[in-house]
Amino acid sequence: MMSARPTEVMPLAEGFAPTDEARWRELAAQVVGKSRAEDDALGPDEAVEALSTTLPDGVVVRPLYTRPAQERPLGVPGAMPFTRGTGPRRPDQPWDVRALHEGGDAAAASRAALVDLERGVTSLWLAVGDGHLEPADLARALDGVHLGMAPVVVSSTIAQRPAAEALLDLLEAAPELAPGSGLGLDPLGAAAATRGAADLAGLAPFVTRAAALTDVRALTVDTRVYHDAGAHDVEEVALAVATAVAYVRALEEQGVGAAEAFASIDVRVAVTADQFTTIAKLRALRRVWARVGELADVPERARAARVHAVTSGRMLTATDPWVNVLRGTIACLGASVGGADAITVLPYDTPLGLPEAFSRRLARNTQSLLALESHVAAVADPAGGSWYVEALTDEMAERAWARLGELDASGGVAAALADGSLARGLEAMWQERLRGLSTRQVPLTGTSTFPLAGETPLQRAPRPQPPSGGLPRHRDGEVFERLRARAARLDDPTVLVVSPGSRRDFGARQTFATNLLAVAGIGARLVDGADADTAAAEVRDSALPVAVLATSPRVNAEHGLEVLAALRGAGVEHVVLAGRAGELGEGDHGVVEAREGVDVVALLSDLLTRLGAGDDVTTTTDGDAR
């Protein structure tokens, strides 16, 4: 019998001189300073600041994370402060794969639900009321569903209590129940969506009836109404916990103990394609909620938040919707690594209306592939111990805790909704995000960058419109989709793109210009290697009122003014320069700059007006998965 060979260790750092963070900062400053003048060089600390990013919620992402000077124990999954999750995961089913079913056809919902359950889904989520299923139709929609094998949750805005009653009747009549069903009561969420008064009275009977069943939760804190209105991650965590605190207090006044109240609440949050902030958000949410439970003397195990993560409807686009498959995959990855107990991946065609069978299949298979083939959840809290993730989690939790204190001191979520302060704050957050979207600092692949030219929009059955009157519902792509809708009014929205010089001179900027125009559905008539006479002849032949001058800074300096004069002399009313106006020489040349960092929405909207597309249009968002 042969003896085992000793384990060989590969000395990865052998041959490299030892270094430290101070040396890294010096090297970083050298790299950052390569494109700067010698008298404008940055020091090490300034270089690190230049490489840092401040997120909308104030959290700063640094270029380098190192071992903290004072480390604290990571803890273990399933124990305070529950940052690392609610406990070890099952290898065969690490999280609950939850499918959303919308629309008002109970028979169609039943067929789709059975297909989902046969092919990987482990729980069902049904939209009830608000133009979707009527509460009385819930039994028909669940025909053939074995409630002992698949939990069911319902959600509604204006029919919450009838929906909860209908589900309770079914659950109470079932001979056995799978753990994890939910009644979906969220009166503060309904008030946010409709601007109505939040009715927290009479919740205790639902909690009592649900508690008599197998792990059925009566209340759901759904923060997507705030996320869709513009909330950033820290705000969403703070609002989730503040809403849950309001429900615990209301239940205590109705005779329900704090521990039982904690056990009656689920939290539903949006997760995005920013995987690291998603991971940190879920970890921070559990930590903050567990701290509230600790202060309320709730038994430790009851302090663990049960989190249902839903891929963000705000991030989904109606243009080039296939990119939504990638967005949903990354968001699902972040949710799983962040320890979500249940995950819903919205189908890629959600913004266009009711999803079809193929998109539903892709949505559920996304989760199956990540869970069972990629093994992303083979261990609990796989990001735990990462200096970056731990720092991000800490900062989010601390900021969310501070914001929770502000909300509580001002009367809570109900008061902030009633006096309009919450709506104003969320609108300011949305406007900040909109500025990033409009300047493409927040890029949308396939929509604001790399648009799909000549795209034929997908057609889907319309989704019932959600109740209105409360917080607005936004999607990142809607401002660009309105540009496309305006362009669709025109028979042939086209702009002349004039490029003096050789291909080597104008290639990059011509590509930039044509892609920019395609964002709004505007075509480009290319004039390559144009001199002043050629440019003028093309203008007279096309009769187009708008032209883009796209070539290198050198050619602009040598021939730009000559070509510009020829364009105007031939009848062009408006000239856009792909680059900076200073390239044409000193003075005001009356051109509009098109370059990285400008407000492309304003620029393209003006072009459409000049092409005769009329005023801006209002589009209907069908992507609100409520």
C-alpha positions as CSV (number, residue, x, y, z in Angstrom):
1,M,0.0,0.0,0.0
2,M,1.5,3.3,-1.1
3,S,1.7,6.1,1.5
4,A,0.0,9.4,0.8
5,R,2.2,12.1,-0.7
6,P,2.6,15.3,1.4
7,T,0.6,18.3,0.3
8,E,2.7,20.7,-1.8
9,V,2.2,24.4,-1.2
10,M,2.7,26.7,-4.1
11,P,4.5,29.8,-2.9
12,L,2.5,32.4,-4.9
13,A,4.3,35.4,-3.4
14,E,7.8,34.0,-3.9
15,G,10.1,36.4,-5.9
16,F,8.0,39.5,-5.1
17,A,9.3,42.1,-2.7
18,P,7.2,42.6,0.4
19,T,5.0,45.8,0.2
20,D,2.4,47.6,2.2
21,E,-0.6,49.9,1.7
22,A,1.5,53.1,1.7
23,R,3.5,51.7,-1.3
24,W,0.3,50.7,-3.1
25,R,-1.0,54.3,-2.7
26,E,2.2,55.6,-4.2
27,L,1.8,53.2,-7.2
28,A,-1.8,54.1,-7.6
29,A,-0.9,57.8,-7.7
30,Q,1.6,57.1,-10.5
31,V,-1.0,55.3,-12.6
32,V,-3.7,58.0,-12.0
33,G,-1.2,60.7,-12.8
34,K,-0.1,59.3,-16.2
35,S,-2.7,61.4,-18.1
36,R,-2.2,64.5,-16.0
37,A,0.3,67.4,-16.4
38,E,3.3,67.3,-14.2
39,D,2.2,70.3,-12.2
40,D,-1.2,68.8,-11.7
41,A,-0.1,65.5,-10.3
42,L,-2.0,63.9,-7.4
43,G,-0.6,62.7,-4.1
44,P,-1.3,59.2,-2.8
45,D,-4.3,60.3,-0.7
46,E,-5.7,62.4,-3.6
47,A,-5.3,59.5,-6.0
48,V,-7.3,57.1,-3.7
49,E,-10.0,59.7,-3.4
50,A,-10.1,60.0,-7.2
51,L,-10.5,56.2,-7.5
52,S,-13.3,56.1,-4.9
53,T,-17.0,56.2,-5.7
54,T,-19.7,57.7,-3.5
55,L,-23.0,55.8,-3.9
56,P,-26.3,57.7,-3.9
57,D,-26.9,56.8,-0.3
58,G,-23.6,58.3,0.8
59,V,-21.7,55.0,1.1
60,V,-18.2,55.4,-0.2
61,V,-16.7,52.5,-2.2
62,R,-12.9,52.5,-1.9
63,P,-10.5,51.1,-4.5
64,L,-8.7,48.9,-1.9
65,Y,-9.9,47.2,1.2
66,T,-7.5,45.7,3.8
67,R,-7.7,43.9,7.1
68,P,-9.4,46.3,9.6
69,A,-7.3,47.4,12.5
70,Q,-9.9,46.2,14.9
71,E,-11.6,43.0,13.6
72,R,-14.8,41.9,15.2
73,P,-16.0,38.3,15.1
74,L,-17.9,37.3,12.0
75,G,-20.4,35.2,13.9
76,V,-22.2,32.2,12.3
77,P,-25.3,31.9,10.2
78,G,-28.5,31.5,12.2
79,A,-27.3,33.5,15.3
80,M,-27.2,37.1,16.3
81,P,-26.9,39.5,14.6
82,F,-28.1,37.4,11.7
83,T,-25.9,39.3,9.3
84,R,-24.8,36.0,7.9
85,G,-28.3,34.6,7.3
86,T,-30.9,32.6,9.1
87,G,-29.0,29.4,9.2
88,P,-27.4,26.6,7.1
89,R,-29.0,26.0,3.7
90,R,-30.3,22.8,2.3
91,P,-28.0,21.4,-0.5
92,D,-31.0,20.3,-2.6
93,Q,-33.0,23.6,-2.2
94,P,-30.9,26.5,-0.8
95,W,-33.7,29.0,-1.1
96,D,-37.4,29.2,-2.0
97,V,-37.9,29.7,-5.8
98,R,-41.1,31.8,-5.9
99,A,-43.0,32.5,-9.1
100,L,-45.3,35.5,-9.5
101,H,-48.6,35.1,-11.2
102,E,-50.5,38.1,-12.5
103,G,-53.6,38.7,-14.5
104,G,-57.3,38.1,-14.0
105,D,-57.7,34.7,-15.6
106,A,-58.0,32.1,-12.9
107,A,-57.9,29.1,-15.3
108,A,-54.7,30.4,-17.0
109,A,-53.1,31.1,-13.6
110,S,-53.9,27.5,-12.5
111,R,-52.3,26.1,-15.7
112,A,-49.2,28.3,-15.3
113,A,-48.8,27.5,-11.6
114,L,-48.8,23.7,-12.2
115,V,-46.2,24.1,-14.9
116,D,-44.0,26.2,-12.6
117,L,-44.3,23.7,-9.8
118,E,-43.5,20.8,-12.0
119,R,-40.4,22.5,-13.3
120,G,-38.5,23.9,-10.4
121,V,-40.7,26.5,-8.6
122,T,-41.2,25.8,-4.9
123,S,-43.8,28.4,-3.9
124,L,-46.4,30.6,-5.6
125,W,-47.1,34.3,-5.4
126,L,-50.4,35.5,-6.7
127,A,-51.5,39.1,-7.3
128,V,-55.1,39.5,-6.1
129,G,-57.4,42.4,-6.7
130,D,-56.2,45.6,-8.4
131,G,-57.5,44.2,-11.7
132,H,-55.8,40.8,-11.1
133,L,-57.5,37.8,-9.7
134,E,-60.6,38.4,-7.6
135,P,-60.4,37.0,-4.1
136,A,-63.3,34.7,-4.9
137,D,-61.3,33.3,-7.8
138,L,-58.3,32.3,-5.7
139,A,-59.5,28.7,-5.1
140,R,-59.9,28.2,-8.9
141,A,-56.4,29.6,-9.5
142,L,-55.0,27.1,-7.0
143,D,-56.9,24.2,-8.4
144,G,-54.6,21.2,-8.5
145,V,-52.0,22.8,-6.2
146,H,-51.1,20.6,-3.2
147,L,-50.8,23.1,-0.3
148,G,-48.9,20.5,1.6
149,M,-46.1,20.7,-0.9
150,A,-46.1,24.3,-2.1
151,P,-46.7,27.4,0.1
152,V,-48.7,30.3,-1.4
153,V,-48.4,34.0,-0.7
154,V,-50.8,36.7,-2.0
155,S,-50.4,40.4,-2.4
156,S,-52.7,43.3,-3.2
157,T,-53.0,47.0,-2.8
158,I,-56.7,47.8,-2.4
159,A,-58.0,44.3,-1.7
160,Q,-55.5,43.2,1.0
161,R,-58.0,42.0,3.6
162,P,-60.3,40.1,1.2
163,A,-57.3,38.5,-0.4
164,A,-56.0,37.5,3.1
165,E,-59.4,36.1,4.1
166,A,-59.6,34.1,0.9
167,L,-56.2,32.5,1.3
168,L,-56.8,31.8,5.0
169,D,-60.0,30.0,4.2
170,L,-58.1,27.7,1.8
171,L,-55.2,27.2,4.2
172,E,-57.4,26.4,7.1
173,A,-59.3,23.8,5.1
174,A,-56.2,22.0,3.8
175,P,-55.3,18.7,5.5
176,E,-51.6,19.7,5.6
177,L,-49.5,22.8,4.8
178,A,-46.0,23.4,3.5
179,P,-44.3,26.0,5.7
180,G,-44.0,29.5,4.3
181,S,-47.4,30.8,3.1
182,G,-48.2,34.5,3.6
183,L,-51.4,36.6,3.7
184,G,-49.7,39.8,2.3
185,L,-51.2,42.4,4.7
186,D,-49.2,45.6,4.3
187,P,-51.5,48.6,5.1
188,L,-48.6,51.1,5.1
189,G,-47.5,49.9,1.6
190,A,-51.1,50.4,0.4
191,A,-51.1,53.9,1.8
192,A,-47.9,54.7,0.0
193,A,-49.2,53.4,-3.3
194,T,-52.6,55.2,-3.1
195,R,-52.0,58.1,-0.7
196,G,-54.8,56.8,1.4
197,A,-54.8,56.5,5.2
198,A,-53.0,53.5,6.7
199,D,-55.5,51.3,8.6
200,L,-53.5,49.3,11.1
201,A,-56.5,48.4,13.2
202,G,-57.8,44.8,13.2
203,L,-54.6,43.1,12.2
204,A,-54.4,40.9,15.3
205,P,-57.2,38.4,14.3
206,F,-55.3,37.7,11.1
207,V,-52.0,37.2,13.1
208,T,-53.8,34.8,15.5
209,R,-55.4,32.7,12.8
210,A,-52.1,32.6,10.8
211,A,-50.2,31.6,13.9
212,A,-52.4,28.6,14.4
213,L,-51.3,27.2,11.1
214,T,-47.9,25.9,9.9
215,D,-45.5,28.8,9.6
216,V,-48.0,31.2,7.9
217,R,-47.1,34.9,8.2
218,A,-49.9,37.5,8.2
219,L,-47.9,40.7,7.3
220,T,-45.5,41.5,4.5
221,V,-43.4,44.7,4.5
222,D,-43.0,45.3,0.8
223,T,-40.5,48.1,0.1
224,R,-40.7,47.9,-3.7
225,V,-43.2,50.8,-3.6
226,Y,-40.4,53.0,-2.2
227,H,-37.7,51.5,-4.4
228,D,-39.8,52.2,-7.6
229,A,-40.3,55.8,-6.4
230,G,-36.5,56.3,-6.2
231,A,-35.3,55.0,-2.8
232,H,-31.7,54.1,-2.6
233,D,-30.5,51.0,-0.7
234,V,-30.1,52.5,2.7
235,E,-33.4,54.3,2.6
236,E,-35.1,51.0,1.5
237,V,-33.6,49.2,4.5
238,A,-34.6,51.9,6.9
239,L,-38.2,52.0,5.6
240,A,-38.4,48.3,5.8
241,V,-37.5,48.2,9.4
242,A,-39.5,51.3,10.3
243,T,-42.6,49.8,8.7
244,A,-42.1,46.5,10.5
245,V,-41.7,48.4,13.8
246,A,-45.0,50.2,13.2
247,Y,-46.7,46.8,12.7
248,V,-45.2,45.4,15.9
249,R,-46.3,48.4,17.9
250,A,-49.8,48.2,16.4
251,L,-50.1,44.5,17.2
252,E,-48.8,45.0,20.8
253,E,-51.6,47.6,21.3
254,Q,-54.0,44.9,20.0
255,G,-52.8,42.4,22.5
256,V,-50.2,40.5,20.5
257,G,-46.8,40.0,22.1
258,A,-43.6,41.3,20.5
259,A,-42.2,37.8,19.8
260,E,-45.4,36.7,18.1
261,A,-45.6,40.0,16.2
262,F,-42.0,39.5,14.9
263,A,-42.8,36.0,13.8
264,S,-45.8,37.3,11.8
265,I,-43.8,39.5,9.4
266,D,-42.0,38.9,6.1
267,V,-39.9,41.5,4.4
268,R,-40.0,41.8,0.6
269,V,-37.2,44.0,-1.0
270,A,-36.0,44.8,-4.5
271,V,-32.6,43.5,-5.6
272,T,-30.6,44.9,-8.5
273,A,-27.8,44.1,-10.9
274,D,-25.4,45.8,-8.6
275,Q,-24.5,42.6,-6.9
276,F,-22.3,43.9,-4.1
277,T,-24.7,46.5,-2.9
278,T,-27.5,43.9,-3.1
279,I,-25.4,41.4,-1.0
280,A,-24.7,44.2,1.6
281,K,-28.3,45.4,1.7
282,L,-29.7,42.1,2.6
283,R,-27.0,41.5,5.2
284,A,-27.6,45.0,6.7
285,L,-31.3,44.5,6.8
286,R,-31.1,41.4,8.9
287,R,-28.6,43.1,11.2
288,V,-30.8,46.2,11.8
289,W,-34.0,44.2,12.3
290,A,-32.2,41.8,14.7
291,R,-31.0,44.8,16.8
292,V,-34.6,46.1,17.0
293,G,-35.6,42.6,18.3
294,E,-32.8,42.6,20.8
295,L,-33.9,46.0,22.2
296,A,-37.5,44.7,22.3
297,D,-36.4,41.6,24.3
298,V,-37.6,39.3,21.6
299,P,-36.1,35.8,21.9
300,E,-33.1,35.5,19.7
301,R,-34.4,33.0,17.1
302,A,-37.5,35.3,16.5
303,R,-35.2,38.2,15.6
304,A,-34.2,36.6,12.3
305,A,-35.8,38.5,9.4
306,R,-37.3,36.3,6.7
307,V,-36.5,38.0,3.4
308,H,-38.2,37.7,0.0
309,A,-36.0,39.2,-2.7
310,V,-37.6,40.3,-6.0
311,T,-35.5,41.4,-8.9
312,S,-36.0,45.1,-9.4
313,G,-38.8,46.2,-11.7
314,R,-37.2,49.6,-11.8
315,M,-34.1,48.3,-13.5
316,L,-35.9,46.4,-16.3
317,T,-36.1,48.0,-19.8
318,A,-38.7,47.7,-22.5
319,T,-36.1,48.3,-25.2
320,D,-33.8,45.4,-25.9
321,P,-35.5,43.4,-23.2
322,W,-33.2,40.4,-23.6
323,V,-30.7,42.3,-21.5
324,N,-33.1,41.9,-18.6
325,V,-32.1,38.2,-18.5
326,L,-28.6,39.3,-17.5
327,R,-29.9,41.9,-15.1
328,G,-32.1,39.3,-13.4
329,T,-29.3,36.8,-13.3
330,I,-26.9,39.2,-11.5
331,A,-29.6,40.3,-9.1
332,C,-30.5,36.7,-8.3
333,L,-26.8,36.0,-7.7
334,G,-26.6,38.9,-5.3
335,A,-29.8,37.9,-3.5
336,S,-28.6,34.3,-3.1
337,V,-25.2,35.3,-1.8
338,G,-26.9,37.9,0.5
339,G,-28.9,35.1,2.1
340,A,-32.5,35.7,0.8
341,D,-34.9,33.1,2.0
342,A,-37.1,33.3,-1.1
343,I,-36.3,34.8,-4.5
344,T,-38.5,35.9,-7.4
345,V,-36.8,36.6,-10.7
346,L,-39.2,38.7,-12.8
347,P,-39.4,37.6,-16.5
348,Y,-37.5,39.6,-19.0
349,D,-40.6,40.8,-20.7
350,T,-42.2,42.2,-17.5
351,P,-42.0,45.9,-18.6
352,L,-44.0,45.0,-21.8
353,G,-47.1,43.4,-20.1
354,L,-48.0,40.0,-18.9
355,P,-45.0,37.6,-19.4
356,E,-45.3,34.6,-21.8
357,A,-44.4,31.0,-21.1
358,F,-40.9,31.2,-22.5
359,S,-39.9,34.2,-20.3
360,R,-41.4,32.5,-17.3
361,R,-39.3,29.4,-18.1
362,L,-36.1,31.5,-18.3
363,A,-36.9,33.2,-15.0
364,R,-37.3,30.0,-13.0
365,N,-34.4,28.3,-14.8
366,T,-32.1,31.2,-13.8
367,Q,-32.6,30.2,-10.2
368,S,-32.3,26.5,-10.8
369,L,-29.0,27.0,-12.7
370,L,-27.5,29.2,-9.9
371,A,-28.7,27.0,-7.1
372,L,-28.2,23.5,-8.4
373,E,-25.5,23.8,-11.1
374,S,-23.4,26.8,-10.2
375,H,-23.6,25.9,-6.5
376,V,-23.6,29.6,-5.5
377,A,-25.2,28.7,-2.2
378,A,-23.2,25.6,-1.4
379,V,-22.1,27.4,1.8
380,A,-24.0,29.9,3.8
381,D,-22.9,33.6,3.5
382,P,-20.2,32.9,0.9
383,A,-19.2,36.6,0.9
384,G,-18.7,36.6,4.7
385,G,-15.2,37.7,5.6
386,S,-14.6,39.7,2.5
387,W,-13.2,43.0,3.7
388,Y,-15.1,44.9,1.0
389,V,-18.5,43.2,1.7
390,E,-18.1,43.5,5.5
391,A,-17.2,47.2,5.2
392,L,-20.1,47.8,2.8
393,T,-22.5,45.9,5.1
394,D,-21.3,47.9,8.2
395,E,-21.7,51.3,6.6
396,M,-25.1,50.5,5.2
397,A,-26.3,49.1,8.5
398,E,-25.0,52.2,10.4
399,R,-26.6,54.6,8.0
400,A,-29.9,52.7,7.9
401,W,-29.9,52.7,11.7
402,A,-29.4,56.4,11.8
403,R,-32.2,57.0,9.2
404,L,-34.5,54.6,11.2
405,G,-33.9,56.9,14.2
406,E,-34.9,60.0,12.2
407,L,-38.1,58.3,10.9
408,D,-39.0,57.2,14.4
409,A,-38.4,60.6,16.0
410,S,-40.6,62.2,13.3
411,G,-43.6,59.9,13.9
412,G,-42.7,56.9,11.7
413,V,-43.6,55.9,8.2
414,A,-47.3,56.8,8.5
415,A,-46.5,60.4,9.5
416,A,-43.9,60.8,6.8
417,L,-46.4,59.6,4.2
418,A,-49.1,61.9,5.6
419,D,-47.1,65.1,5.6
420,G,-45.4,64.4,2.3
421,S,-41.9,64.5,3.6
422,L,-41.2,60.9,2.5
423,A,-42.6,61.6,-1.0
424,R,-40.4,64.7,-1.3
425,G,-37.3,62.8,-0.1
426,L,-37.9,59.9,-2.6
427,E,-38.5,62.3,-5.4
428,A,-35.1,64.0,-4.7
429,M,-33.5,60.6,-4.8
430,W,-35.1,59.8,-8.1
431,Q,-34.1,63.1,-9.6
432,E,-30.5,62.4,-8.6
433,R,-30.7,59.0,-10.2
434,L,-32.4,60.5,-13.3
435,R,-29.5,62.9,-13.7
436,G,-27.1,59.9,-13.7
437,L,-29.2,58.1,-16.2
438,S,-29.6,61.1,-18.5
439,T,-25.8,61.7,-18.6
440,R,-25.2,58.0,-18.9
441,Q,-23.1,57.9,-15.8
442,V,-25.6,55.2,-14.9
443,P,-25.6,53.3,-18.2
444,L,-28.4,51.0,-19.4
445,T,-27.0,48.5,-21.9
446,G,-29.2,48.2,-24.9
447,T,-31.1,51.3,-24.1
448,S,-28.9,54.3,-23.3
449,T,-25.7,52.6,-24.5
450,F,-25.2,50.1,-27.3
451,P,-28.9,50.4,-28.5
452,L,-30.3,47.8,-30.7
453,A,-30.8,49.6,-34.1
454,G,-33.9,48.7,-35.9
455,E,-35.4,46.9,-33.0
456,T,-38.9,45.5,-33.3
457,P,-40.7,46.0,-30.0
458,L,-42.1,42.8,-28.4
459,Q,-45.8,42.7,-28.0
460,R,-47.4,41.3,-24.8
461,A,-50.9,41.3,-23.3
462,P,-51.4,44.4,-21.2
463,R,-51.0,44.2,-17.4
464,P,-53.8,45.6,-15.2
465,Q,-52.8,49.1,-14.3
466,P,-51.9,49.4,-10.6
467,P,-53.8,51.7,-8.2
468,S,-52.5,55.3,-8.5
469,G,-52.6,58.5,-6.4
470,G,-49.6,57.7,-4.2
471,L,-45.9,57.5,-4.8
472,P,-44.9,57.4,-8.5
473,R,-43.6,54.3,-10.1
474,H,-40.4,54.7,-12.2
475,R,-38.3,52.6,-14.4
476,D,-34.8,53.5,-15.4
477,G,-35.5,53.1,-19.0
478,E,-38.7,55.1,-19.3
479,V,-37.1,58.4,-20.2
480,F,-35.3,56.8,-23.2
481,E,-38.4,54.9,-24.1
482,R,-40.3,58.2,-24.4
483,L,-37.7,59.4,-26.9
484,R,-38.3,56.2,-28.9
485,A,-42.0,56.8,-28.8
486,R,-41.6,60.3,-30.2
487,A,-39.3,59.1,-32.9
488,A,-41.9,56.5,-33.9
489,R,-44.2,59.3,-34.9
490,L,-41.9,60.2,-37.8
491,D,-41.7,58.3,-41.0
492,D,-38.0,58.4,-41.2
493,P,-36.2,60.3,-38.4
494,T,-32.7,60.8,-39.8
495,V,-29.8,63.2,-39.1
496,L,-26.9,63.9,-41.4
497,V,-23.6,62.7,-39.9
498,V,-20.7,64.5,-41.6
499,S,-17.2,63.2,-41.0
500,P,-14.2,65.0,-42.6
501,G,-10.9,63.4,-42.9
502,S,-9.9,59.7,-43.1
503,R,-11.5,56.7,-41.4
504,R,-8.7,56.8,-39.0
505,D,-9.7,60.4,-38.1
506,F,-13.4,60.1,-37.8
507,G,-14.1,56.4,-37.1
508,A,-14.4,56.5,-33.3
509,R,-16.5,59.7,-33.1
510,Q,-18.8,58.6,-36.0
511,T,-19.5,55.4,-34.2
512,F,-20.2,57.4,-31.0
513,A,-22.6,59.7,-32.8
514,T,-24.5,57.0,-34.6
515,N,-25.0,55.1,-31.4
516,L,-26.1,58.2,-29.6
517,L,-28.7,58.9,-32.2
518,A,-29.9,55.3,-32.1
519,V,-30.7,55.8,-28.4
520,A,-33.7,57.9,-29.5
521,G,-34.5,55.8,-32.6
522,I,-32.9,58.4,-34.9
523,G,-31.1,57.2,-38.0
524,A,-27.9,58.5,-39.4
525,R,-27.1,59.4,-43.1
526,L,-23.3,59.0,-43.2
527,V,-21.1,61.3,-45.2
528,D,-17.6,59.9,-44.9
529,G,-14.5,61.9,-45.8
530,A,-16.5,65.0,-46.5
531,D,-15.0,68.4,-47.4
532,A,-17.0,71.6,-47.4
533,D,-18.4,71.1,-50.9
534,T,-19.4,67.5,-50.4
535,A,-21.1,68.4,-47.1
536,A,-23.1,71.2,-48.7
537,A,-24.2,68.9,-51.6
538,E,-25.4,66.3,-49.2
539,V,-27.4,68.8,-47.2
540,R,-29.1,70.1,-50.4
541,D,-29.8,66.5,-51.5
542,S,-31.2,65.3,-48.2
543,A,-32.9,68.5,-47.1
544,L,-32.3,67.4,-43.5
545,P,-32.4,70.3,-41.0
546,V,-30.0,68.7,-38.5
547,A,-26.4,67.6,-38.9
548,V,-23.7,66.1,-36.7
549,L,-20.1,67.0,-37.3
550,A,-18.0,63.9,-36.2
551,T,-14.3,63.7,-36.6
552,S,-11.1,64.0,-34.7
553,P,-9.9,67.1,-32.7
554,R,-7.1,67.6,-35.2
555,V,-9.5,67.7,-38.2
556,N,-11.9,69.9,-36.4
557,A,-9.1,72.4,-35.8
558,E,-8.0,72.3,-39.4
559,H,-11.3,72.1,-41.3
560,G,-14.1,72.2,-38.9
561,L,-15.1,75.8,-39.3
562,E,-15.0,75.5,-43.1
563,V,-17.3,72.5,-43.1
564,L,-19.5,74.1,-40.4
565,A,-20.0,77.2,-42.6
566,A,-20.8,75.0,-45.6
567,L,-23.5,73.1,-43.7
568,R,-25.2,76.3,-42.5
569,G,-24.9,77.9,-45.9
570,A,-26.7,74.9,-47.5
571,G,-29.6,75.2,-45.0
572,V,-28.8,73.2,-41.9
573,E,-30.6,74.8,-39.0
574,H,-28.9,73.0,-36.1
575,V,-25.4,71.5,-35.8
576,V,-24.2,69.0,-33.1
577,L,-20.5,68.6,-32.6
578,A,-19.2,65.2,-31.5
579,G,-16.6,66.5,-29.2
580,R,-15.9,69.9,-27.5
581,A,-16.6,73.2,-29.1
582,G,-13.2,74.5,-28.2
583,E,-11.7,72.1,-30.9
584,L,-13.0,74.6,-33.5
585,G,-11.1,77.5,-32.0
586,E,-12.0,80.3,-29.7
587,G,-15.4,81.9,-29.7
588,D,-19.0,80.8,-29.7
589,H,-19.7,78.7,-32.8
590,G,-23.3,77.9,-32.0
591,V,-22.9,74.2,-31.9
592,V,-24.2,71.7,-29.3
593,E,-21.6,69.4,-27.8
594,A,-22.2,65.7,-27.8
595,R,-19.7,63.9,-25.6
596,E,-19.5,61.8,-22.5
597,G,-21.1,63.6,-19.5
598,V,-23.6,65.7,-21.3
599,D,-27.4,65.3,-20.8
600,V,-28.1,63.1,-23.7
601,V,-31.9,63.0,-23.0
602,A,-32.1,66.8,-23.3
603,L,-29.9,66.7,-26.4
604,L,-31.9,64.0,-28.2
605,S,-35.2,65.5,-27.1
606,D,-34.3,68.8,-28.8
607,L,-33.2,66.9,-31.9
608,L,-36.6,65.2,-32.1
609,T,-38.4,68.5,-31.7
610,R,-36.3,69.9,-34.6
611,L,-37.2,66.9,-36.7
612,G,-40.9,67.5,-36.1
613,A,-41.7,64.8,-33.6
614,G,-43.8,67.1,-31.4
615,D,-43.8,67.3,-27.6
616,D,-42.8,64.7,-25.1
617,V,-45.1,61.8,-24.7
618,T,-46.3,60.0,-21.6
619,T,-45.8,56.2,-21.6
620,T,-47.6,53.7,-19.5
621,T,-45.4,51.5,-17.3
622,D,-46.6,47.9,-17.5
623,G,-43.8,46.6,-15.5
624,D,-45.1,47.2,-12.0
625,A,-45.2,43.6,-10.6
626,R,-47.6,44.2,-7.7
